[in-house]
């Protein structure tokens, strides 16, 4: 006999039953939470009431110089009853026990004191009405202090107990030394001590400020300065050093990291607040040391208002937009809300990547992506005519010294003629601001790369003038850029080495890509026509030291092999050429250099006659005669006021 279906599938019935079970469990958990919460509130209310019950007779006993015979139980009971009714009625009226503040917190104690003073005032009014004649009028005043003291002590006991229960296990936790006992270091220590599951136990602070010596913060001693690290590690058994102070210099970070790693400690860094986007910190925010943290560079401050005035609401075009410098330029320019950001490159994959990094969307048919080669004059002029940019950042170039020594014609075609093509298109389109990305190798150039970039600087200077703010920006190696020595070393380490260095004493200037780009954009706001602006890159770094630091940070070891200097490679780079002076009239990290112009017709003629490589040597062989300094209209040349900043003939 067939069985009639109820119309509800068996799986649906099971889902309904499971749903009901989950709902019942949630309701039970909610009820348990409510009961527990009311239980805690009741306990706190009873503790505060008990404090008044104890405080009133105790205050009376103190008033009568500890003579108990003067205590009147009935009057004291009346006052205690009035105090309790007033206290609890006030608590109910203002929701004092609804968990608005953590028990034992400063806010909790503040509210408790205010309530006690109000209750004491009401008890005083009762005394004034002579309801309890045997109790002196000074008793409520003393009772307020005693009641607050007793209630606060009870709260502090609870808070201390909770803190001890939350502390990491001393036997199992990773013992930590925090370098920097300022606000951020203190917050980090308290966060670690309040996170039992985190497994980090701060055992000492280090700080170079002598005023903090022998201080005790959250139960952790400031045991000394950075020079005491070895001794403190021996005393505490620490296994991790956290550098938590924003005022610790890169040189100090480097020294501490080297010493700590030599002692077998792991080293981590607490990023600055602007990287965390919130004021509180914890062990989860710590990051590993980066090679950039150890290169003895201090961050350079930029004038964001000046940059915004130069870019906001304007049409901006970037050549070489897919490269390391170009892509970072695009990202930073986008943050200043230009009217249009046109990204030009000959590498379609690089354009795709930079667009994703800015917009998070894959839209290769977007018109602001221009696939073109700067060697192609027709394509360039078409793009400039369509978009009519107001500001151009020219970052497209060939940049690898060794390979260009073997292919000088490519450097001529891209770095010289390509720059000329971009300049011609910019002038025809009426571009007002043009920033050419140059290199420190353009100062006293001896290699193909340096010569080609120096000619580019002079072409830009020749195109400047009038209302055209055309200038160049010169800086050194960019950490982490494609093909940089750092990425080369990383690849060599990953494959087991060896690390190849040209010479044991060779040095180079280094900058972070983000910092270099910030100063490039800043230069567009403060530069004058025809100048080359040289960015302050700090002290030069030995490449051998860089290789050793990278091995130390990565925890891998490899041999260092010296291959000899390449053709055209200098042992030490120059920032200023012969006759160029280090003058910083506007920004403390940007030097202004006057560049003599070079006529494009002469460049083309020499190139046709001699070929690219010979033409570059010939063009730069003639003595350069600097043109007079030309202040930008409306922007007079300001002389430096700081003698140290304005020293001439020196190096950065």
C-alpha positions as CSV (number, residue, x, y, z in Angstrom):
1,X,0.0,0.0,0.0
2,X,1.6,3.3,-1.0
3,X,2.6,5.8,1.7
4,X,1.3,9.3,1.2
5,X,3.9,12.1,1.1
6,X,3.6,15.0,3.5
7,X,5.1,17.3,0.9
8,X,8.2,18.1,2.9
9,X,11.4,16.5,1.8
10,X,13.3,14.5,4.5
11,X,16.4,16.7,4.2
12,X,14.2,19.8,4.8
13,X,12.8,18.3,7.9
14,X,16.2,17.6,9.3
15,X,17.3,21.2,8.5
16,X,14.3,22.5,10.4
17,X,15.1,20.4,13.4
18,X,18.8,21.4,13.3
19,X,17.8,25.0,13.0
20,X,15.6,24.8,16.0
21,X,18.4,23.1,18.0
22,X,20.8,25.9,17.0
23,X,18.3,28.6,18.0
24,X,17.7,26.9,21.4
25,X,21.4,26.8,22.0
26,X,21.8,30.5,21.1
27,X,19.0,31.4,23.4
28,X,20.5,29.4,26.3
29,X,23.9,31.0,25.7
30,X,22.3,34.5,25.7
31,X,20.4,33.7,28.9
32,X,23.6,32.5,30.5
33,X,25.4,35.7,29.5
34,X,22.6,37.9,30.9
35,X,22.5,36.0,34.2
36,X,26.3,36.2,34.5
37,X,26.2,39.9,33.7
38,X,23.5,40.7,36.3
39,X,25.5,38.6,38.8
40,X,28.6,40.7,38.2
41,X,26.5,43.9,38.5
42,X,25.0,42.7,41.7
43,X,28.4,41.9,43.2
44,X,29.7,45.4,42.3
45,X,26.7,47.0,43.9
46,X,27.0,45.0,47.1
47,X,30.7,45.8,47.3
48,X,30.0,49.5,47.0
49,X,27.2,49.3,49.6
50,X,29.4,47.3,52.0
51,X,32.1,50.0,51.6
52,X,29.6,52.6,53.0
53,X,28.4,50.3,55.7
54,X,32.0,50.0,56.9
55,X,33.0,53.6,56.1
56,X,30.4,55.3,58.3
57,X,31.1,53.7,61.7
58,X,34.9,53.7,60.9
59,X,34.7,57.5,60.2
60,X,32.8,58.0,63.5
61,X,35.3,55.9,65.4
62,X,38.2,58.0,63.9
63,X,36.3,61.2,64.8
64,X,36.1,60.1,68.5
65,X,39.8,59.3,68.5
66,X,39.2,55.5,68.3
67,X,36.9,55.5,71.3
68,X,34.1,53.0,70.5
69,X,31.9,54.0,73.4
70,X,30.6,57.1,71.5
71,X,29.2,55.0,68.6
72,X,25.4,55.1,68.4
73,X,24.3,52.0,66.5
74,X,20.8,53.2,65.7
75,X,21.9,56.5,64.3
76,X,24.7,54.9,62.3
77,X,22.3,52.3,60.9
78,X,19.9,55.1,59.8
79,X,22.7,56.9,58.1
80,X,23.9,53.7,56.4
81,X,20.4,52.9,55.2
82,X,20.1,56.4,53.8
83,X,23.5,56.1,52.1
84,X,22.7,52.7,50.6
85,X,19.3,53.8,49.3
86,X,20.8,56.9,47.8
87,X,23.7,55.0,46.3
88,X,21.7,52.3,44.6
89,X,18.9,54.7,43.5
90,X,21.6,56.8,41.9
91,X,23.2,53.8,40.3
92,X,19.9,52.7,38.8
93,X,19.1,56.3,37.6
94,X,22.4,56.7,35.7
95,X,22.9,53.0,34.7
96,X,26.2,53.0,36.6
97,X,26.4,49.2,36.8
98,X,25.7,48.6,33.1
99,X,29.3,47.9,32.3
100,X,30.1,51.3,30.6
101,X,33.6,51.2,32.0
102,X,36.1,48.4,32.8
103,X,36.3,47.6,36.5
104,X,39.2,49.4,38.0
105,X,39.8,51.7,35.1
106,X,40.4,55.5,35.5
107,X,36.9,56.2,34.2
108,X,35.4,53.8,36.7
109,X,37.2,55.4,39.6
110,X,36.2,58.8,38.5
111,X,32.5,57.9,38.3
112,X,32.8,56.2,41.7
113,X,34.3,59.3,43.3
114,X,31.6,61.5,41.9
115,X,28.9,59.2,43.2
116,X,30.5,59.0,46.7
117,X,30.7,62.7,46.9
118,X,27.0,63.0,46.0
119,X,26.0,60.4,48.6
120,X,28.1,62.1,51.2
121,X,26.4,65.4,50.5
122,X,22.9,63.8,51.0
123,X,24.1,62.2,54.2
124,X,25.3,65.6,55.3
125,X,21.9,67.1,54.6
126,X,20.4,64.5,56.8
127,X,22.7,65.4,59.6
128,X,21.9,69.1,59.2
129,X,18.3,68.2,59.8
130,X,19.4,66.5,63.0
131,X,17.8,63.2,62.1
132,X,20.9,61.5,63.7
133,X,22.1,63.9,66.4
134,X,24.8,61.6,67.9
135,X,26.8,61.6,64.6
136,X,29.2,64.5,64.1
137,X,28.9,66.4,60.8
138,X,32.5,65.7,59.9
139,X,31.7,62.0,59.6
140,X,30.2,62.1,56.0
141,X,33.3,63.9,54.8
142,X,35.6,61.3,56.2
143,X,33.2,58.5,55.1
144,X,33.4,59.6,51.5
145,X,37.2,59.2,51.5
146,X,37.0,55.8,53.2
147,X,34.2,54.5,51.0
148,X,36.0,55.5,47.8
149,X,39.2,54.0,49.1
150,X,37.5,50.7,50.0
151,X,35.6,50.5,46.7
152,X,38.7,51.4,44.7
153,X,40.8,48.8,46.5
154,X,38.2,46.1,45.8
155,X,38.2,47.1,42.1
156,X,42.0,47.1,41.9
157,X,42.1,43.7,43.4
158,X,39.7,42.5,40.7
159,X,41.7,44.3,38.0
160,X,45.0,42.9,39.2
161,X,43.6,39.4,39.4
162,X,42.3,39.6,35.8
163,X,45.7,41.0,34.6
164,X,47.6,38.2,36.3
165,X,45.3,35.6,34.7
166,X,45.8,37.2,31.3
167,X,49.6,37.4,31.5
168,X,51.5,34.9,29.3
169,X,52.9,31.9,31.0
170,X,56.4,32.7,32.3
171,X,57.7,29.2,31.5
172,X,56.3,29.0,28.0
173,X,56.2,32.6,26.6
174,X,58.7,34.1,24.3
175,X,60.7,36.6,26.4
176,X,60.9,40.0,24.8
177,X,63.1,43.1,25.1
178,X,61.4,46.3,23.9
179,X,63.7,49.0,22.6
180,X,61.9,52.2,23.2
181,X,60.0,53.0,26.4
182,X,57.9,55.7,25.0
183,X,54.1,55.7,24.4
184,X,54.2,53.1,21.7
185,X,56.6,50.8,23.6
186,X,54.4,51.1,26.7
187,X,51.3,50.2,24.7
188,X,53.0,47.3,23.1
189,X,54.1,45.9,26.5
190,X,50.6,46.3,28.0
191,X,49.1,44.6,25.0
192,X,51.5,41.6,25.3
193,X,50.9,41.3,29.0
194,X,47.1,41.3,28.4
195,X,47.2,38.6,25.8
196,X,47.9,35.1,27.3
197,X,47.3,33.4,23.9
198,X,49.9,35.7,22.2
199,X,52.8,34.1,24.0
200,X,55.0,37.2,24.2
201,X,56.3,38.3,27.7
202,X,58.1,41.6,27.9
203,X,61.0,41.3,30.4
204,X,62.9,44.6,29.9
205,X,62.8,47.9,28.3
206,X,65.8,49.7,26.6
207,X,65.8,53.4,26.0
208,X,68.5,55.9,25.3
209,X,66.7,58.7,27.2
210,X,68.5,58.9,30.6
211,X,65.3,60.3,32.2
212,X,63.7,56.9,31.8
213,X,66.4,54.9,33.6
214,X,65.1,52.8,36.5
215,X,61.5,53.5,35.6
216,X,59.0,50.6,35.9
217,X,56.3,50.4,33.2
218,X,53.4,47.9,33.6
219,X,55.7,45.9,35.9
220,X,58.6,45.9,33.4
221,X,61.9,47.7,34.2
222,X,63.8,50.1,32.0
223,X,67.1,48.4,32.4
224,X,69.4,50.6,30.3
225,X,70.1,51.9,26.8
226,X,71.0,50.2,23.6
227,X,74.6,49.7,24.6
228,X,73.5,47.5,27.5
229,X,71.8,44.9,25.2
230,X,74.3,42.1,25.7
231,X,74.2,42.3,29.5
232,X,70.4,42.5,29.6
233,X,70.0,39.5,27.3
234,X,72.2,37.5,29.7
235,X,70.1,38.6,32.7
236,X,66.6,38.1,31.2
237,X,67.1,35.2,28.8
238,X,65.3,37.1,26.1
239,X,64.8,35.6,22.6
240,X,63.3,38.6,20.8
241,X,64.2,42.2,20.4
242,X,61.4,44.6,19.3
243,X,62.4,48.1,18.1
244,X,59.4,50.1,19.1
245,X,60.6,53.7,19.1
246,X,60.0,56.0,16.1
247,X,62.9,58.2,17.2
248,X,65.5,55.4,17.0
249,X,67.7,56.2,14.0
250,X,68.5,53.8,11.2
251,X,72.1,53.7,12.3
252,X,71.0,52.7,15.9
253,X,68.6,50.2,14.5
254,X,71.3,48.7,12.4
255,X,73.8,48.5,15.3
256,X,71.1,47.0,17.6
257,X,70.0,44.5,15.0
258,X,73.5,43.3,14.2
259,X,74.3,42.9,18.0
260,X,71.0,41.1,18.7
261,X,71.4,38.7,15.8
262,X,74.9,38.0,16.9
263,X,73.4,37.0,20.3
264,X,70.9,34.7,18.7
265,X,67.9,37.0,19.1
266,X,65.2,37.4,16.6
267,X,64.6,41.1,15.7
268,X,61.3,42.7,14.8
269,X,60.1,46.2,14.2
270,X,56.9,48.0,15.3
271,X,55.8,50.0,12.2
272,X,54.9,53.7,12.6
273,X,51.3,54.7,13.4
274,X,50.7,56.0,9.9
275,X,51.3,52.4,8.6
276,X,49.0,50.9,11.2
277,X,46.1,53.4,10.8
278,X,45.2,53.1,14.4
279,X,46.7,54.1,17.7
280,X,46.8,50.8,19.6
281,X,49.4,48.1,18.9
282,X,50.0,44.5,19.6
283,X,52.3,41.6,18.9
284,X,50.4,40.9,15.6
285,X,51.5,44.3,14.3
286,X,55.2,43.4,14.5
287,X,57.1,42.9,11.2
288,X,60.4,41.6,10.3
289,X,63.3,43.9,9.7
290,X,63.6,45.1,6.1
291,X,66.9,45.9,4.5
292,X,65.7,49.5,4.1
293,X,65.5,49.8,7.9
294,X,69.2,49.2,8.2
295,X,70.6,51.6,5.5
296,X,71.1,54.6,7.8
297,X,68.6,56.8,6.0
298,X,66.2,59.1,7.7
299,X,62.8,59.7,6.1
300,X,62.6,63.0,4.2
301,X,59.6,65.2,4.9
302,X,57.7,66.5,1.9
303,X,55.3,69.4,1.5
304,X,52.0,67.7,0.7
305,X,50.2,71.0,0.2
306,X,52.7,72.1,-2.5
307,X,52.4,68.8,-4.2
308,X,48.6,68.9,-4.2
309,X,48.6,72.4,-5.7
310,X,50.8,71.1,-8.5
311,X,48.7,68.0,-9.4
312,X,45.1,68.2,-8.1
313,X,42.6,68.8,-10.9
314,X,45.2,68.7,-13.6
315,X,45.8,66.3,-16.5
316,X,49.0,64.3,-15.8
317,X,50.9,62.0,-18.1
318,X,53.5,59.5,-17.0
319,X,55.9,57.8,-19.5
320,X,57.4,54.5,-18.5
321,X,54.3,54.1,-16.2
322,X,54.9,50.3,-15.9
323,X,58.4,50.6,-14.5
324,X,59.4,50.7,-10.8
325,X,59.6,54.5,-10.7
326,X,56.8,55.1,-13.1
327,X,54.3,52.8,-11.4
328,X,55.0,54.3,-8.0
329,X,54.6,57.8,-9.6
330,X,51.2,56.8,-10.9
331,X,50.1,55.5,-7.5
332,X,51.1,58.6,-5.6
333,X,49.8,61.0,-8.3
334,X,46.4,59.2,-8.2
335,X,46.2,60.0,-4.5
336,X,46.3,63.7,-5.2
337,X,43.1,63.4,-7.4
338,X,44.3,64.7,-10.8
339,X,41.7,65.5,-13.4
340,X,43.2,62.7,-15.6
341,X,46.1,60.3,-15.1
342,X,47.4,59.0,-18.4
343,X,49.8,56.0,-18.1
344,X,52.0,55.4,-21.2
345,X,54.3,52.5,-21.6
346,X,55.3,50.0,-24.3
347,X,54.9,47.0,-22.0
348,X,51.2,45.9,-21.9
349,X,51.7,43.6,-18.9
350,X,53.3,46.4,-16.9
351,X,50.4,48.7,-17.7
352,X,47.9,46.0,-16.6
353,X,49.8,45.6,-13.3
354,X,49.9,49.3,-12.4
355,X,46.2,49.7,-13.3
356,X,45.3,46.8,-11.0
357,X,47.5,48.3,-8.2
358,X,45.6,51.7,-8.5
359,X,42.1,50.8,-9.3
360,X,41.9,47.1,-8.3
361,X,40.1,46.5,-11.6
362,X,41.1,44.9,-14.9
363,X,40.1,47.4,-17.6
364,X,42.7,47.2,-20.3
365,X,40.4,49.0,-22.7
366,X,40.5,52.1,-20.6
367,X,41.5,55.1,-22.7
368,X,43.9,56.4,-20.0
369,X,46.2,53.4,-20.8
370,X,48.4,54.3,-23.7
371,X,50.4,51.5,-25.3
372,X,53.2,53.4,-27.1
373,X,57.0,53.5,-27.5
374,X,58.8,56.8,-26.9
375,X,60.9,56.0,-30.0
376,X,57.7,56.3,-32.0
377,X,57.2,60.0,-32.7
378,X,53.9,59.6,-34.4
379,X,52.3,57.6,-31.6
380,X,53.7,60.1,-29.0
381,X,52.3,63.2,-30.8
382,X,49.0,61.5,-31.3
383,X,48.7,60.6,-27.6
384,X,49.7,64.1,-26.5
385,X,47.3,65.8,-29.0
386,X,44.4,63.7,-27.7
387,X,45.0,64.1,-24.0
388,X,46.6,67.5,-23.9
389,X,48.4,66.9,-20.6
390,X,49.4,69.8,-18.4
391,X,52.0,67.9,-16.4
392,X,54.4,65.2,-17.7
393,X,56.7,62.9,-15.7
394,X,59.2,61.3,-18.0
395,X,60.3,58.0,-16.4
396,X,60.7,55.9,-19.6
397,X,64.4,54.9,-20.0
398,X,66.9,52.1,-20.3
399,X,68.9,52.0,-17.1
400,X,71.2,49.0,-16.8
401,X,74.8,50.2,-17.0
402,X,76.5,47.0,-18.0
403,X,74.2,46.0,-20.9
404,X,74.1,49.5,-22.3
405,X,77.9,49.5,-22.5
406,X,77.5,46.7,-25.0
407,X,74.5,48.2,-26.8
408,X,75.2,52.0,-26.8
409,X,72.9,52.6,-29.8
410,X,69.9,51.4,-27.7
411,X,70.7,54.0,-25.1
412,X,71.0,56.7,-27.8
413,X,67.7,55.7,-29.4
414,X,65.7,55.5,-26.1
415,X,67.4,57.8,-23.5
416,X,68.5,60.5,-26.0
417,X,66.2,60.5,-29.0
418,X,63.2,59.1,-27.0
419,X,63.5,62.0,-24.5
420,X,63.7,64.4,-27.5
421,X,60.5,62.9,-28.9
422,X,58.7,63.3,-25.6
423,X,59.9,66.9,-25.3
424,X,58.8,67.8,-28.8
425,X,55.4,66.3,-28.3
426,X,55.1,68.1,-24.9
427,X,56.0,71.5,-26.4
428,X,53.5,71.0,-29.3
429,X,50.8,70.1,-26.8
430,X,51.5,73.1,-24.6
431,X,52.7,71.2,-21.6
432,X,53.5,73.6,-18.7
433,X,55.4,71.3,-16.3
434,X,57.8,68.6,-17.4
435,X,59.9,66.5,-15.0
436,X,62.6,64.2,-16.4
437,X,63.8,61.4,-14.2
438,X,67.6,61.3,-14.4
439,X,70.4,59.5,-12.5
440,X,73.4,60.3,-10.4
441,X,75.5,58.7,-13.2
442,X,74.8,61.9,-15.2
443,X,77.2,63.7,-13.0
444,X,80.7,63.5,-14.5
445,X,79.5,60.7,-16.8
446,X,81.9,58.0,-17.9
447,X,79.5,55.3,-19.0
448,X,76.9,55.1,-21.8
449,X,74.0,55.3,-19.4
450,X,75.4,58.4,-17.7
451,X,76.2,60.1,-21.0
452,X,72.8,59.5,-22.4
453,X,71.0,60.7,-19.3
454,X,73.3,63.8,-19.1
455,X,72.4,64.7,-22.7
456,X,68.7,64.2,-21.7
457,X,69.1,66.7,-18.9
458,X,70.6,69.3,-21.3
459,X,67.8,68.7,-23.8
460,X,65.2,69.4,-21.1
461,X,67.1,72.5,-20.1
462,X,67.1,73.8,-23.7
463,X,63.3,73.2,-23.9
464,X,62.6,75.1,-20.7
465,X,61.9,78.8,-20.4
466,X,59.0,81.2,-20.5
467,X,56.0,79.6,-19.0
468,X,57.4,76.1,-19.5
469,X,58.7,74.6,-16.2
470,X,60.9,71.9,-17.7
471,X,63.5,70.3,-15.3
472,X,65.2,67.1,-14.4
473,X,65.5,65.2,-11.1
474,X,68.6,63.2,-10.4
475,X,68.9,60.4,-7.8
476,X,70.7,57.1,-7.3
477,X,69.8,53.5,-7.0
478,X,66.2,52.7,-5.9
479,X,65.8,49.9,-3.4
480,X,63.7,47.1,-4.7
481,X,63.3,48.3,-8.2
482,X,63.3,45.8,-11.0
483,X,66.9,44.7,-11.7
484,X,68.4,46.6,-8.7
485,X,71.3,45.2,-6.8
486,X,69.0,44.2,-4.0
487,X,66.7,42.1,-6.1
488,X,69.7,40.6,-7.8
489,X,71.2,39.6,-4.4
490,X,67.8,38.2,-3.3
491,X,67.7,35.9,-6.4
492,X,71.2,34.8,-5.9
493,X,70.6,34.0,-2.2
494,X,67.4,32.0,-3.2
495,X,69.5,29.8,-5.5
496,X,72.3,29.3,-2.9
497,X,74.7,32.1,-4.1
498,X,77.3,33.2,-4.6
499,X,76.6,37.0,-4.4
500,X,78.5,38.9,-7.1
501,X,80.0,42.3,-6.3
502,X,82.2,44.2,-8.7
503,X,84.7,45.5,-6.1
504,X,85.2,45.2,-2.3
505,X,85.1,49.0,-1.9
506,X,82.4,50.0,-4.4
507,X,79.7,52.3,-3.0
508,X,76.3,53.5,-4.2
509,X,73.6,55.9,-3.0
510,X,70.2,54.3,-2.3
511,X,66.7,55.5,-1.8
512,X,63.3,53.9,-1.2
513,X,61.1,54.0,-4.2
514,X,58.3,55.7,-2.3
515,X,60.6,58.4,-0.9
516,X,62.3,59.0,-4.3
517,X,58.9,59.5,-6.0
518,X,57.7,61.8,-3.2
519,X,60.7,64.0,-3.8
520,X,60.3,63.8,-7.5
521,X,56.8,65.1,-7.2
522,X,57.9,67.7,-4.7
523,X,60.5,68.9,-7.2
524,X,57.7,69.6,-9.7
525,X,56.3,72.0,-7.2
526,X,59.5,73.9,-6.3
527,X,61.8,73.6,-9.3
528,X,62.8,76.3,-11.7
529,X,63.0,76.0,-15.5
530,X,66.1,74.3,-16.9
531,X,67.4,73.0,-13.5
532,X,68.5,69.6,-12.4
533,X,67.4,68.8,-8.9
534,X,69.5,66.4,-6.9
535,X,67.8,64.5,-4.1
536,X,69.5,64.0,-0.7
537,X,70.3,60.3,-0.6
538,X,72.2,60.3,2.7
539,X,75.5,58.6,3.0
540,X,76.8,56.1,0.3
541,X,76.6,52.4,1.2
542,X,79.2,49.8,0.4
543,X,77.7,47.1,-1.8
544,X,79.6,44.5,0.2
545,X,77.9,45.7,3.4
546,X,74.6,45.6,1.7
547,X,75.2,42.0,0.7
548,X,76.1,41.2,4.3
549,X,73.1,43.0,5.7
550,X,70.8,41.1,3.3
551,X,72.3,37.8,4.4
552,X,71.8,38.7,8.1
553,X,68.2,39.8,7.6
554,X,67.3,36.7,5.5
555,X,69.1,34.3,7.8
556,X,70.9,32.7,4.8
557,X,74.6,32.7,4.1
558,X,76.5,32.7,0.8
559,X,79.9,33.5,-0.6
560,X,80.7,37.0,-1.9
561,X,82.6,36.9,-5.2
562,X,84.2,40.0,-6.6
563,X,84.0,40.2,-10.4
564,X,85.9,43.5,-11.1
565,X,84.4,46.8,-12.1
566,X,82.4,46.9,-15.3
567,X,83.5,49.1,-18.2
568,X,82.2,52.5,-17.4
569,X,81.5,51.7,-13.7
570,X,82.8,54.1,-11.1
571,X,84.0,53.0,-7.7
572,X,82.1,55.8,-6.1
573,X,79.3,57.8,-7.7
574,X,79.2,61.6,-7.9
575,X,76.1,63.6,-7.1
576,X,77.5,66.8,-8.7
577,X,79.5,67.3,-11.8
578,X,82.5,69.6,-12.3
579,X,81.4,73.2,-11.6
580,X,78.0,72.1,-10.1
581,X,77.3,73.5,-6.6
582,X,75.2,72.0,-3.8
583,X,72.7,74.8,-3.2
584,X,69.3,74.2,-1.4
585,X,67.3,77.4,-1.5
586,X,63.9,75.9,-0.9
587,X,63.8,72.3,0.4
588,X,66.5,70.9,2.8
589,X,66.7,67.6,0.9
590,X,66.7,69.0,-2.7
591,X,69.7,70.7,-4.3
592,X,69.2,73.0,-7.4
593,X,71.8,72.8,-10.2
594,X,71.8,75.0,-13.3
595,X,72.1,72.9,-16.5
596,X,73.4,74.3,-19.8
597,X,71.0,73.6,-22.7
598,X,71.8,71.5,-25.7
599,X,70.2,72.2,-29.0
600,X,68.2,69.3,-30.4
601,X,69.3,70.0,-34.0
602,X,73.0,69.7,-32.9
603,X,72.2,66.4,-31.3
604,X,70.5,65.0,-34.4
605,X,73.3,66.2,-36.6
606,X,76.1,64.7,-34.5
607,X,74.1,61.5,-34.2
608,X,73.7,61.2,-38.0
609,X,77.4,62.0,-38.6
610,X,79.0,59.9,-35.8
611,X,76.5,57.3,-34.7
612,X,75.0,57.2,-31.2
613,X,78.0,56.1,-29.1
614,X,80.5,58.4,-30.6
615,X,78.0,61.3,-30.7
616,X,77.4,61.0,-27.0
617,X,81.1,61.3,-26.2
618,X,81.6,64.1,-28.7
619,X,78.6,66.1,-27.4
620,X,79.8,65.9,-23.8
621,X,83.5,66.5,-24.6
622,X,83.0,70.3,-25.2
623,X,83.2,72.4,-22.0
624,X,79.8,73.2,-20.7
625,X,79.1,76.9,-20.1
626,X,76.3,77.2,-17.6
627,X,73.6,79.7,-18.4
628,X,72.6,82.3,-15.7
629,X,70.1,81.1,-13.1
630,X,66.6,81.8,-14.3
631,X,64.0,82.2,-11.5
632,X,60.5,81.1,-12.3
633,X,58.1,84.0,-12.9
634,X,56.3,84.7,-9.7
635,X,58.7,82.4,-7.8
636,X,61.9,84.4,-6.9
637,X,65.0,82.6,-6.0
638,X,65.3,82.3,-2.2
639,X,68.8,82.2,-0.8
640,X,69.4,79.6,1.9
641,X,69.2,80.8,5.5
642,X,70.9,77.7,7.0
643,X,74.6,77.9,6.5
644,X,74.9,74.1,7.0
645,X,72.3,73.5,4.3
646,X,73.8,76.0,1.9
647,X,77.4,74.9,2.0
648,X,78.7,75.0,-1.5
649,X,81.1,72.6,-3.1
650,X,80.3,69.9,-0.7
651,X,78.5,66.6,-1.0
652,X,75.2,65.5,0.3
